[in-house]
Amino acid sequence: MNLREYNRKSWDKEVELGNPWTIPVSATTIEAARHGDIDIYLTPIRRVPLSWFPCLERAKVLCLASGGGQQGPVLAAAKAEVTVMDNSPKQLEQDRIAARKFDLDIMLIEGDMRDLSCFPDNTFDLTVHPVSNCFVDDVRKVWRETYRVLKPGGVLLSGFNNPVIYIFDQNLMEKGVLKVVHTLPYSDLTNQTEEQLFQQMERGVPLEFSHTLEDQIGGQLEAGFIITGFYEDRNKPTENEPISAIMPVYMATRAVKPMD
């Protein structure tokens, strides 16, 4: 199957369903950004610390797999030169809507986070990559490509899942029950039965992959980054996601490409 094509259609559907990661930011958030209060998220609840950002005025910023009218418009309002790259046309449309509404300049590119060949080396000062690499099967390609397109001294801000969330039976977890059934690394394509996979694809739910912390953090280091910041986050605990009441289920890193 064509994983990229399937997940593109699935995320188009998520926009129609009103997934929280597809809803553009408010006028209040944009106005705050115009005055230096940058309110963006790599993970669900904790906002990115202001100390993590380089100077944004005229900075070239890549929002990678970051459509939905959220990070891109905020950074553009802070006077950055923003490019948003996403696999989903409807996610990009959310950024287009926000750009028109708030009179912002944002370049929109439909593409694969694993392949940034449309950008030359040393193009960007900042890459913002919220939780999304769970929708591709090889995260190390993402880190290598991100490293290549950042300028020396450039910053990568990324969020990703704690892989432990994938060990549980998803159907039972949605009923508030945590039962360990899967080994890691997890893949929707291989850890489910054919019937389970068929049902998921019939519903149009995006296909996901866990990635080891060795691939997530070690992969950044292997690509050449120096990690200078880290925090954990969780969702607001709900009946259908009880694990967030027990432990953090997301992580965020700040990484820097060394100067030559």
C-alpha positions in Angstrom: 0.0 0.0 0.0 1.0 3.6 -0.4 1.3 4.8 3.2 1.8 8.5 2.3 -1.3 8.5 0.1 -3.5 6.7 2.7 -2.4 9.0 5.6 -3.0 12.1 3.4 -6.6 11.1 2.8 -7.0 10.2 6.5 -5.7 13.6 7.7 -8.0 15.3 5.2 -10.8 13.4 6.9 -9.5 14.5 10.3 -9.9 18.1 9.2 -13.5 17.4 8.4 -14.0 15.7 11.8 -12.5 18.7 13.7 -9.4 17.0 15.2 -7.9 19.5 17.7 -4.7 19.6 15.6 -6.6 20.9 12.6 -8.3 24.0 14.1 -6.6 27.4 13.3 -5.6 29.6 16.2 -7.7 32.6 17.4 -7.3 36.3 16.7 -6.2 36.7 20.3 -3.3 34.3 19.8 -2.2 36.1 16.6 -2.4 39.5 18.2 -0.3 38.3 21.1 2.3 36.9 18.7 2.5 40.3 17.0 3.7 41.6 20.4 6.2 38.9 21.1 4.1 36.4 23.0 4.6 33.2 21.0 2.0 30.7 22.0 2.6 27.4 20.1 2.6 23.8 21.0 4.7 20.7 20.1 2.6 18.6 22.4 -1.0 18.9 23.7 -0.8 21.0 26.8 2.6 22.6 27.5 3.4 25.6 25.4 6.9 25.9 24.0 9.1 28.0 26.3 9.9 31.4 24.9 13.6 30.8 25.6 13.6 28.0 23.1 13.0 30.3 20.1 15.8 32.1 18.2 15.1 35.7 17.1 12.1 35.4 14.9 12.0 38.7 13.0 12.9 37.8 9.4 13.9 34.3 10.4 13.3 31.6 7.8 11.1 29.0 9.5 10.0 25.6 8.3 6.8 24.2 10.0 7.3 20.5 9.2 4.3 18.2 9.1 2.7 21.1 10.9 -0.4 22.1 8.9 -3.7 23.0 10.6 -3.4 26.8 10.9 -1.6 26.7 14.3 2.2 27.0 14.5 2.6 28.6 11.1 0.3 31.6 11.5 1.6 32.4 15.0 5.2 32.4 13.8 4.3 34.5 10.7 2.6 37.0 13.0 5.9 37.2 14.9 7.5 38.5 11.7 9.1 35.2 10.6 9.3 34.1 7.0 7.2 30.9 7.3 7.0 27.8 5.1 4.5 25.2 6.1 5.0 21.7 4.7 2.3 19.0 5.2 1.1 15.8 3.6 -2.6 16.8 3.8 -4.0 19.4 1.4 -6.9 20.2 3.8 -4.4 20.8 6.7 -2.6 23.2 4.4 -5.9 24.8 3.6 -6.4 25.6 7.3 -3.1 27.6 7.2 -4.3 29.3 4.0 -7.5 30.3 5.7 -5.6 31.7 8.7 -3.2 33.6 6.5 -6.0 35.3 4.6 -8.0 36.0 7.8 -5.0 37.6 9.6 -3.2 39.1 6.5 -0.1 36.9 6.9 2.4 35.7 4.3 2.9 31.9 4.5 4.3 29.6 1.8 2.4 26.3 1.7 4.0 23.1 0.3 2.4 19.7 0.1 5.1 17.1 0.8 6.6 14.2 2.7 8.4 15.0 6.0 11.0 12.3 5.1 11.9 14.1 1.8 12.9 17.7 1.9 14.7 17.6 -1.4 12.8 20.7 -2.6 14.8 22.8 -0.2 18.6 23.5 -0.6 21.1 22.8 2.2 21.3 25.5 5.0 18.0 27.1 4.2 16.2 27.6 7.5 16.9 29.2 10.9 14.2 27.2 12.7 12.2 24.0 12.1 9.0 23.4 14.1 7.9 19.8 14.1 5.0 19.0 16.4 3.9 15.4 17.1 3.5 13.9 13.7 6.4 11.5 13.0 4.3 8.7 14.3 2.6 8.7 10.9 5.8 7.7 9.0 7.7 4.5 9.3 11.3 5.9 9.3 11.9 8.8 11.6 15.7 8.9 11.1 15.1 10.2 7.6 13.2 13.1 9.1 16.1 14.0 11.4 18.7 13.7 8.6 16.7 15.9 6.2 15.9 18.5 8.9 19.6 18.7 9.8 20.5 19.3 6.2 18.1 22.1 5.5 18.9 24.0 8.8 21.6 26.6 8.7 24.5 26.1 11.1 23.3 27.4 14.4 19.7 26.6 13.4 17.2 25.2 15.8 14.9 22.2 15.6 11.9 22.1 18.0 10.2 18.7 17.9 7.5 16.8 19.7 6.8 13.1 19.7 4.9 10.2 21.4 6.3 8.2 24.3 6.4 4.8 22.6 4.9 3.1 25.7 1.4 4.2 24.6 1.5 1.6 21.8 1.8 -1.5 24.1 -1.8 -1.3 25.1 -4.9 -2.7 23.4 -6.4 0.5 21.8 -10.0 -0.7 21.8 -9.8 -1.5 25.5 -8.0 1.7 26.3 -10.9 3.7 24.7 -13.1 1.9 27.3 -10.7 3.0 30.1 -8.9 -0.4 30.4 -5.1 -0.6 30.1 -4.1 -4.1 28.9 -0.6 -4.8 27.5 -0.9 -6.7 24.3 1.8 -5.4 21.9 5.6 -5.5 21.7 7.6 -2.5 20.6 8.4 -1.1 18.1 4.7 -1.0 17.1 3.2 -0.7 13.6 -0.5 -0.6 12.7 0.5 -2.6 9.6 2.1 -5.6 11.5 0.9 -5.6 15.1 -2.8 -5.9 14.2 -4.7 -8.7 12.7 -5.8 -8.4 9.1 -9.4 -7.9 10.4 -8.3 -5.1 12.8 -6.3 -3.4 10.1 -9.2 -3.7 7.6 -11.6 -2.1 10.1 -9.2 0.7 10.9 -8.7 1.5 7.2 -12.5 1.3 6.5 -12.9 4.0 9.1 -10.1 6.1 7.5 -8.1 6.3 10.7 -4.5 7.3 10.1 -1.9 4.6 10.3 0.6 5.0 13.1 4.1 3.7 14.0 5.9 3.8 17.4 9.5 4.8 17.3 12.1 3.8 19.9 13.6 6.6 22.0 16.9 5.5 20.4 15.4 6.6 17.0 13.7 9.7 18.4 16.5 11.1 20.5 19.5 9.0 19.4 18.4 9.7 15.8 18.7 13.4 16.3 22.1 13.0 17.9 23.3 10.7 15.1 22.1 13.3 12.5 24.5 15.8 14.2 22.2 17.8 16.5 23.1 18.9 20.0 20.0 18.6 22.2 19.7 21.7 24.5 16.2 21.3 25.9 13.7 18.7 26.9 10.3 18.4 28.5 7.5 15.9 28.9 3.7 16.4 28.5 0.4 14.5 28.6 -3.1 14.9 27.4 -5.9 15.9 29.8 -6.9 12.6 31.3 -10.1 11.3 29.9 -12.0 8.0 30.2 -10.8 6.9 26.8 -7.2 7.8 27.5 -6.5 6.8 31.1 -2.7 6.5 30.6 -2.4 10.3 30.8 -3.5 10.2 34.4 -0.6 7.8 35.2 2.4 9.2 33.2 3.5 11.7 30.6 2.9 10.4 27.1 4.6 13.0 25.0 8.1 14.5 24.8 9.6 17.6 23.3 13.2 18.5 22.4 15.1 21.6 21.4 18.1 20.7 19.2 20.7 22.9 17.6 22.8 22.3 14.4 26.4 23.2 15.4 28.2 26.1 13.8 30.7 25.1 11.2 
